Amino acid sequence: VCGADRAARAGYCRSGEGLEIASICRHRGEEPVLSGRRGICNVFFSHCNLQCLYCQNHQISRNAVASRNISLEEAVGAIVASLDDGATHVGFVSPSHMIDQMKRIIAGVRSAGREPVFVMNTSAYDLPETIASLEGLIDVYLPDFKYMDRDLARDCSGAEDYPEVALAALREMYRQKGSNLAMREDGTAASGLIIRHLILPGQAANSIDALRAIAEELSTSVHVSLMSQYYPPETVAGHPRLDRTLAADEYDAVREEMERLGFHRGWVQEWGSAITYQPDFTRPHPFE
């Protein structure tokens, strides 16, 4: 926690007290139990409390980029319009530095008479007390568990302490939700925990250690979404390790370990799917 008083100065994430939102849009690329047939209404916050070199959302997540504030009424109005158009889930993407703002949006949507499933898609670089404060507000936790390798976390995200911080956050999410996903009649999730992990090129050992940590610290019954979609953005051009896609043998090694450990709930992306997951936030709809 950088401890900045945002009323006086911007801290590490360069954010103020307002709603710094880059996009509110329908997204169909999430896990099937979240997207459903209609897609999830995702709220993409600008900036981030991590600065991952390879972020696919680097156009909006880098703390050096300019962002704009929108009003609470505008944000709630856009979400309500999406819900009225058939969306049933609202996802908050990278909200760790915008927790108070996220809470205000949830309250605003509920005050408008809507009760969607609220999803928190976080890097898991969160304090457990922050996660505890969201009990009863967030229905589905969707954390990205990125690293067990401290050196890799430092080099790629500037957060050497990521493994222990993220595991503490995951334990609190698991305390609240357990291993089971509560389901709605339409086949989408109503409540629960889904842990994502993105396999990085050349880092199969980190992925294997991350899966082992989930198995040991939580349970092999938790829902895991194993992602092979890594695609090198322009921010890693020329990087000796990150400027390539995932190799088939790296993907196979991680998937085999996932099966050996006994994980039996969740989703696995097929190898070679990287080209389909490249948003462009300069367009009105980044995913179309």
Phi, psi and chi 1 to 4 in degrees:
 res  aa     phi    psi   chi1   chi2   chi3   chi4
   1 VAL       -  125.9  179.9      -      -      -
   2 CYS   -78.9  -20.9   73.0      -      -      -
   3 GLY    76.9   13.9      -      -      -      -
   4 ALA   -71.3  140.1      -      -      -      -
   5 ASP   -88.2  101.0  176.8    2.7      -      -
   6 ARG   -67.5  -17.5  -65.5 -171.5 -168.5  177.4
   7 ALA   -68.5  -24.1      -      -      -      -
   8 ALA  -105.3  -38.3      -      -      -      -
   9 ARG  -157.4  155.2   65.8  178.0  179.9   87.1
  10 ALA   -81.2  143.5      -      -      -      -
  11 GLY   -97.2 -148.3      -      -      -      -
  12 TYR   -56.8  -42.2  176.3   79.7      -      -
  13 CYS   -80.7   -5.7   69.0      -      -      -
  14 ARG    63.7   22.8  -50.9  -55.0  -60.2  168.2
  15 SER  -100.1  154.3  -60.3      -      -      -
  16 GLY  -101.0 -155.9      -      -      -      -
  17 GLU   -88.3  -12.0  -65.2 -179.0  -66.9      -
  18 GLY   -83.0 -173.3      -      -      -      -
  19 LEU   -91.3   99.3  -62.5 -178.4      -      -
  20 GLU   -95.9   93.6  -59.7 -165.4   24.7      -
  21 ILE  -120.6  126.2  -65.4  173.5      -      -
  22 ALA   -85.3  -32.4      -      -      -      -
  23 SER  -162.4  142.9  179.4      -      -      -
  24 ILE  -124.6  111.6  -61.7  175.0      -      -
  25 CYS  -151.0  162.1   64.6      -      -      -
  26 ARG   -80.8  133.2 -164.2   77.7   64.9   86.3
  27 HIS  -130.9  130.0 -175.8   32.9      -      -
  28 ARG  -109.0    9.1  -67.5  175.3  172.8   81.1
  29 GLY   -97.5    7.5      -      -      -      -
  30 GLU   -83.3  179.5  -53.7  -72.4   16.9      -
  31 GLU   -55.7  145.2  -74.6   71.8   14.5      -
  32 PRO   -55.2  -33.2  -24.8   33.7      -      -
  33 VAL   -75.0   -8.3  -66.5      -      -      -
  34 LEU  -106.1  -38.5  -60.3  177.8      -      -
  35 SER   -76.3  -39.5  -68.3      -      -      -
  36 GLY    58.9 -155.2      -      -      -      -
  37 ARG   -83.0  -26.7  -66.4 -174.8  -58.7  105.2
  38 ARG   -97.2  -14.1  -59.6  -79.0 -168.8  135.0
  39 GLY    89.6  156.7      -      -      -      -
  40 ILE   -95.4  144.3 -176.1  172.5      -      -
  41 CYS   -85.7  104.9  174.6      -      -      -
  42 ASN   -97.1  135.9  -91.9  -16.3      -      -
  43 VAL  -106.6  109.8  178.8      -      -      -
  44 PHE   -95.9  109.7  -70.7   88.4      -      -
  45 PHE   -77.4  147.0  -72.5  106.8      -      -
  46 SER   -79.8  152.9  -58.9      -      -      -
  47 HIS    68.2  178.9  -60.6  170.0      -      -
  48 CYS  -164.9  154.5 -172.1      -      -      -
  49 ASN   -86.3   -5.9   68.6  -28.2      -      -
  50 LEU  -117.1  153.3  -75.4 -179.0      -      -
  51 GLN  -126.3   68.4  -69.0  -67.0  -75.5      -
  52 CYS   -66.8  131.5  -57.2      -      -      -
  53 LEU   -57.2  -33.1  -65.2  178.0      -      -
  54 TYR  -104.9   16.1   52.0   84.0      -      -
  55 CYS   -57.6  128.2 -179.8      -      -      -
  56 GLN   -70.6  -18.8   66.9  172.9   -3.7      -
  57 ASN  -101.1   30.6  -64.4  -18.3      -      -
  58 HIS   -60.1  -23.6   63.9   90.3      -      -
  59 GLN   -61.4  -27.0  -67.5  166.3  -49.4      -
  60 ILE  -118.1  -19.8   63.7  171.4      -      -
  61 SER   -89.3  -22.3   66.3      -      -      -
  62 ARG   -69.1  135.5  -64.0  175.9   72.2   82.7
  63 ASN   -74.8   -6.3  -68.1  -20.9      -      -
  64 ALA   -86.9  -14.0      -      -      -      -
  65 VAL   -82.8  153.3  -57.2      -      -      -
  66 ALA   -75.3  149.9      -      -      -      -
  67 SER  -136.9  167.0   62.0      -      -      -
  68 ARG  -123.9  151.3   68.8 -176.8 -176.5   94.0
  69 ASN   -93.4  141.8  -78.5  -55.6      -      -
  70 ILE  -121.7  161.4   68.4  172.8      -      -
  71 SER   -78.8  158.7   68.0      -      -      -
  72 LEU   -60.3  -39.7  178.2   61.0      -      -
  73 GLU   -63.0  -40.6  -68.6   74.6   15.9      -
  74 GLU   -65.3  -44.0 -176.3 -180.0   -8.3      -
  75 ALA   -63.9  -47.4      -      -      -      -
  76 VAL   -63.7  -40.3  170.0      -      -      -
  77 GLY   -61.4  -42.2      -      -      -      -
  78 ALA   -65.7  -39.2      -      -      -      -
  79 ILE   -67.7  -46.0  -66.4  168.3      -      -
  80 VAL   -61.3  -38.9  167.6      -      -      -
  81 ALA   -62.1  -39.8      -      -      -      -
  82 SER   -67.6  -38.9 -174.4      -      -      -
  83 LEU   -65.7  -41.6  -65.0  172.6      -      -
  84 ASP   -66.2  -21.1  -70.7  -13.4      -      -
  85 ASP   -90.6    5.1 -168.5   41.5      -      -
  86 GLY   118.2   -9.8      -      -      -      -
  87 ALA   -67.8  145.6      -      -      -      -
  88 THR  -118.1  -13.4   56.7      -      -      -
  89 HIS  -124.2  144.0  -68.5   55.2      -      -
  90 VAL  -120.9  120.3  174.5      -      -      -
  91 GLY  -107.5  137.5      -      -      -      -
  92 PHE  -106.7  116.0  -62.2  100.5      -      -
  93 VAL  -100.8  122.8 -177.2      -      -      -
  94 SER    55.7   60.9  -61.8      -      -      -
  95 PRO   -97.5    6.6   36.0  -33.7      -      -
  96 SER   -57.8  -31.9  -61.8      -      -      -
  97 HIS   -96.0    5.7   59.7  -55.2      -      -
  98 MET  -132.2   36.9  -70.9  -88.5  164.4      -
  99 ILE   -62.5  -47.0  -62.9  -62.4      -      -
 100 ASP   -62.1  -40.5  -71.6  -17.8      -      -
 101 GLN   -65.1  -40.3  -68.9   88.6  -27.2      -
 102 MET   -61.8  -41.8 -179.3  176.4   69.5      -
 103 LYS   -62.9  -38.0  -70.7  177.2  178.4  178.1
 104 ARG   -66.9  -37.7  -65.9 -156.7  -61.3  -91.5
 105 ILE   -65.8  -44.8  -66.9  172.5      -      -
 106 ILE   -57.9  -46.2  -68.6  172.6      -      -
 107 ALA   -62.0  -39.1      -      -      -      -
 108 GLY   -66.3  -41.4      -      -      -      -
 109 VAL   -65.2  -41.5  171.2      -      -      -
 110 ARG   -68.0  -36.0  -73.1  178.1  167.7  166.9
 111 SER   -66.5  -24.5  -67.6      -      -      -
 112 ALA   -81.4    5.0      -      -      -      -
 113 GLY    85.6   16.1      -      -      -      -
 114 ARG  -110.3  144.8  -51.3  -57.3 -166.0  -81.4
 115 GLU  -132.0   67.8  -74.0  -69.5  -18.4      -
 116 PRO   -74.9  174.2   32.0  -37.5      -      -
 117 VAL   -83.1  120.1  175.3      -      -      -
 118 PHE   -93.6  128.8  -71.5  109.6      -      -
 119 VAL  -118.9  131.8 -179.8      -      -      -
 120 MET  -108.2  106.8 -178.2 -178.1 -179.7      -
 121 ASN   -96.7   97.6  178.4 -163.3      -      -
 122 THR  -120.1  158.5  170.7      -      -      -
 123 SER   -73.2   -8.2   66.9      -      -      -
 124 ALA    72.8    6.1      -      -      -      -
 125 TYR   -86.9   67.7 -162.8   55.1      -      -
 126 ASP  -131.1  149.4  -60.0  -67.3      -      -
 127 LEU   -75.6  142.1  -65.6  175.1      -      -
 128 PRO   -60.1  -32.1   14.3  -26.4      -      -
 129 GLU   -69.2  -28.7   51.2  -96.5   39.7      -
 130 THR   -65.7  -45.7  -61.9      -      -      -
 131 ILE   -64.0  -39.1  -57.6  -58.3      -      -
 132 ALA   -61.1  -34.2      -      -      -      -
 133 SER   -70.4  -11.3   76.7      -      -      -
 134 LEU   -98.6    0.3  -62.5  171.2      -      -
 135 GLU   -61.4  128.2 -170.4  166.4    9.2      -
 136 GLY    90.8  -11.9      -      -      -      -
 137 LEU  -104.2  -46.6  -66.2  177.4      -      -
 138 ILE   -92.9  127.3  -65.0  -61.8      -      -
 139 ASP   -86.8  -44.2  -60.2  -60.9      -      -
 140 VAL  -125.2  123.2  177.9      -      -      -
 141 TYR   -89.5  131.0  -70.6  108.1      -      -
 142 LEU  -128.6   71.1 -177.0   64.2      -      -
 143 PRO   -82.7  147.5   31.8  -36.2      -      -
 144 ASP   -94.2  115.9  -69.8  -73.5      -      -
 145 PHE   -96.5  101.3 -174.9   40.2      -      -
 146 LYS   -86.2  -45.2  -62.8  175.7  179.8  -70.1
 147 TYR  -138.3  145.3  -47.7  109.0      -      -
 148 MET  -115.0  -10.2  -83.7  -57.4  -68.5      -
 149 ASP   -90.3  111.2 -175.9  -36.4      -      -
 150 ARG   -63.9  -38.6  -69.4  174.3   59.5   86.6
 151 ASP   -66.1  -40.1  -68.4  -21.9      -      -
 152 LEU   -65.6  -40.8 -174.8   64.2      -      -
 153 ALA   -62.3  -38.9      -      -      -      -
 154 ARG   -67.8  -46.8  179.8 -163.4   62.7 -134.9
 155 ASP   -70.3  -36.2  -65.9  -15.3      -      -
 156 CYS   -95.0  -27.4  -69.5      -      -      -
 157 SER  -132.5    2.6  -60.5      -      -      -
 158 GLY    65.1   27.7      -      -      -      -
 159 ALA  -139.6   79.7      -      -      -      -
 160 GLU   -60.2  -29.2 -173.9  177.2   16.1      -
 161 ASP   -85.9    9.5   60.6  -10.7      -      -
 162 TYR   -52.6  -47.6  178.8   91.0      -      -
 163 PRO   -54.7  -48.8  -27.7   37.4      -      -
 164 GLU   -73.2  -36.0   55.8  -96.4   37.4      -
 165 VAL   -65.2  -47.5  170.3      -      -      -
 166 ALA   -65.8  -40.6      -      -      -      -
 167 LEU   -63.2  -38.3  -82.2  173.5      -      -
 168 ALA   -63.5  -40.0      -      -      -      -
 169 ALA   -66.0  -42.3      -      -      -      -
 170 LEU   -62.9  -38.6  -69.0  179.6      -      -
 171 ARG   -61.6  -39.4  -69.9 -171.7 -160.0  101.5
 172 GLU   -69.2  -39.9  172.6   58.0   24.4      -
 173 MET   -60.9  -42.4  -65.0  176.7 -166.9      -
 174 TYR   -67.2  -36.9 -174.4   74.6      -      -
 175 ARG   -58.6  -40.7 -179.1 -164.7   68.8   78.1
 176 GLN   -74.3  -39.6  -67.6 -178.6   28.8      -
 177 LYS  -112.7  -23.9  -56.6  -63.0 -177.2 -179.1
 178 GLY    68.3 -159.7      -      -      -      -
 179 SER   -91.8  -22.7  -64.7      -      -      -
 180 ASN   -86.5  144.7  -65.7  -35.4      -      -
 181 LEU   -98.4  122.5  -79.6 -179.7      -      -
 182 ALA   -78.5  133.6      -      -      -      -
 183 MET  -113.0  149.4  -55.7  -60.4  -68.7      -
 184 ARG   -89.1  167.1  -68.2  158.1   38.8   95.5
 185 GLU   -62.4  -26.1  -70.0 -176.4   -0.9      -
 186 ASP   -85.4    5.9   63.9   -1.0      -      -
 187 GLY    87.3    5.8      -      -      -      -
 188 THR   -99.2  161.9   59.6      -      -      -
 189 ALA   -76.7  137.8      -      -      -      -
 190 ALA  -100.8  -30.5      -      -      -      -
 191 SER  -164.6  146.1  178.2      -      -      -
 192 GLY   149.9 -164.7      -      -      -      -
 193 LEU  -133.9  128.4  167.6   64.2      -      -
 194 ILE  -128.2  121.6  -60.1  169.7      -      -
 195 ILE  -101.4  123.0  -57.8  175.0      -      -
 196 ARG   -94.8  148.5  -75.9  175.6  163.4  176.0
 197 HIS  -142.6  125.1  177.7   75.3      -      -
 198 LEU   -96.7  122.1  175.0   66.0      -      -
 199 ILE   -77.3  125.0  -50.5  169.9      -      -
 200 LEU   -95.6  147.2  -64.3  175.1      -      -
 201 PRO   -61.9  132.7   20.9  -32.2      -      -
 202 GLY    77.7    5.9      -      -      -      -
 203 GLN  -126.6   38.9  -57.2  -61.5  -28.4      -
 204 ALA   -60.2  -35.8      -      -      -      -
 205 ALA   -62.9  -39.0      -      -      -      -
 206 ASN   -62.4  -42.5  172.8   67.2      -      -
 207 SER   -64.7  -42.6  -65.5      -      -      -
 208 ILE   -63.1  -42.6  -72.0  170.0      -      -
 209 ASP   -64.9  -36.4  -73.6  -15.9      -      -
 210 ALA   -64.6  -43.9      -      -      -      -
 211 LEU   -63.4  -40.3  -69.0  171.8      -      -
 212 ARG   -64.1  -38.1  -70.9  173.9  178.3  170.7
 213 ALA   -64.8  -41.8      -      -      -      -
 214 ILE   -61.0  -44.2  -63.8  169.5      -      -
 215 ALA   -62.8  -40.9      -      -      -      -
 216 GLU   -80.6  -39.4  -66.5  169.1    2.9      -
 217 GLU   -87.2  -29.4  -62.3  -74.9  -20.4      -
 218 LEU  -119.3  -92.4  -55.0 -179.4      -      -
 219 SER  -171.3  151.6  169.4      -      -      -
 220 THR   -80.7    0.1   54.4      -      -      -
 221 SER   -91.6   -5.8  -67.5      -      -      -
 222 VAL   -70.7  152.0   74.3      -      -      -
 223 HIS   -79.9  125.5  -71.3   72.6      -      -
 224 VAL  -120.6  135.1  172.2      -      -      -
 225 SER  -111.5  105.4 -179.5      -      -      -
 226 LEU   -92.0  121.7 -172.7   66.5      -      -
 227 MET  -112.6  132.2  -58.9 -174.2  -64.7      -
 228 SER  -110.6   14.5   61.6      -      -      -
 229 GLN   -80.9    5.4   69.6 -173.4   47.8      -
 230 TYR   -53.4  130.1  178.0   84.0      -      -
 231 TYR  -136.9  129.7 -171.9   88.7      -      -
 232 PRO   -70.4  115.5   23.7  -32.2      -      -
 233 PRO   -75.5  173.4   30.5  -35.2      -      -
 234 GLU   -62.1  -21.3   60.2 -172.2   41.4      -
 235 THR   -69.6  -15.2   51.4      -      -      -
 236 VAL  -114.8   17.3  -62.7      -      -      -
 237 ALA   -55.9  125.9      -      -      -      -
 238 GLY    83.9   -3.3      -      -      -      -
 239 HIS   -66.5  134.4 -168.0  -77.1      -      -
 240 PRO   -65.3  -21.6   22.1  -33.3      -      -
 241 ARG  -116.7  -32.2  -68.3  178.0  -63.8  175.6
 242 LEU   -97.8   -7.9  -61.8  174.5      -      -
 243 ASP   -89.6   52.8 -167.4   13.1      -      -
 244 ARG  -163.2  165.2   67.5  172.3  175.4   87.4
 245 THR   -85.5  177.7   54.9      -      -      -
 246 LEU   -75.6  136.5 -170.2   66.4      -      -
 247 ALA   -82.2  150.9      -      -      -      -
 248 ALA   -61.1  -38.6      -      -      -      -
 249 ASP   -69.8  -30.9   61.6  -24.3      -      -
 250 GLU   -66.3  -46.3  -64.8  167.8  -22.9      -
 251 TYR   -60.1  -46.2  166.8   80.6      -      -
 252 ASP   -62.4  -40.3  -70.0  -19.3      -      -
 253 ALA   -63.1  -41.6      -      -      -      -
 254 VAL   -71.3  -42.6  177.9      -      -      -
 255 ARG   -64.2  -39.5 -176.7  165.5 -176.4  173.4
 256 GLU   -63.4  -39.3  -72.2  169.3    7.7      -
 257 GLU   -67.8  -36.8  179.6   65.0    8.5      -
 258 MET   -59.3  -43.7 -176.3  179.8 -173.8      -
 259 GLU   -69.9  -39.1  -66.0  173.2   -5.4      -
 260 ARG   -63.3  -37.5 -170.6 -164.3   70.3   79.0
 261 LEU   -69.3  -22.4  -72.6  167.8      -      -
 262 GLY   100.2   13.8      -      -      -      -
 263 PHE   -64.5  131.9  -73.3  100.1      -      -
 264 HIS  -136.9    9.0   56.6  -79.6      -      -
 265 ARG  -130.3  133.5  -70.3  168.3  153.1  177.8
 266 GLY   133.0 -152.2      -      -      -      -
 267 TRP  -142.0  148.8  -57.4  -93.9      -      -
 268 VAL  -130.9  122.1  177.4      -      -      -
 269 GLN   -71.5  143.2  -76.6 -179.9  -18.1      -
 270 GLU   -70.4  144.5  -68.5  -58.0  -42.5      -
 271 TRP   -63.5  140.8  178.3   73.8      -      -
 272 GLY    92.8   12.0      -      -      -      -
 273 SER   -91.5    5.1   62.4      -      -      -
 274 ALA   -58.8  -37.0      -      -      -      -
 275 ILE   -65.5  -18.9 -162.9   66.6      -      -
 276 THR   -90.5   -0.7   62.7      -      -      -
 277 TYR  -123.8   60.6  -65.0   93.6      -      -
 278 GLN  -128.8   92.4  -62.5  177.6   51.8      -
 279 PRO   -73.0  155.6   29.1  -36.2      -      -
 280 ASP  -130.7  104.1 -177.5   -4.7      -      -
 281 PHE   -81.5    5.6  -74.9   91.6      -      -
 282 THR   -84.5  -10.6   65.8      -      -      -
 283 ARG   -94.5  156.6  -59.8 -163.9  -59.5 -115.3
 284 PRO   -56.8  -38.4  -25.8   34.5      -      -
 285 HIS  -120.5  112.4 -166.1  -56.5      -      -
 286 PRO   -64.6  -21.4   -8.4   14.9      -      -
 287 PHE  -108.4   10.8  -64.1   91.6      -      -
 288 GLU  -124.9      -  -67.3 -178.7   -7.4      -
